Amino acid sequence: MKLTLLLTLLSALFAAWIIFHFKAQLGLLMLPLFLVLVAVITLILYRLMEKDDPEQSD
């Protein structure tokens, strides 16, 4: 589980670095790409957190 989390965070950092490294070439696409990156990483991390939660019994 920790490997998946580590790979997710490393891929997010790498993608963010790529986006900001090539921001001059990307132009107006930079903001939508960044927003998509944030949304995807948020959803992946949320899914990983859900797997870690024990089942709640009400």
MODELLER restraints for C-alpha pairs under 7 A, 6 or more apart:
rsr = mdl.restraints
at = mdl.atoms
rsr.add(forms.Gaussian(group=physical.xy_distance, feature=features.Distance(at['CA:12:A'], at['CA:41:A']), mean=6.73, stdev=0.5))
rsr.add(forms.Gaussian(group=physical.xy_distance, feature=features.Distance(at['CA:19:A'], at['CA:30:A']), mean=6.54, stdev=0.5))
rsr.add(forms.Gaussian(group=physical.xy_distance, feature=features.Distance(at['CA:23:A'], at['CA:30:A']), mean=6.10, stdev=0.5))
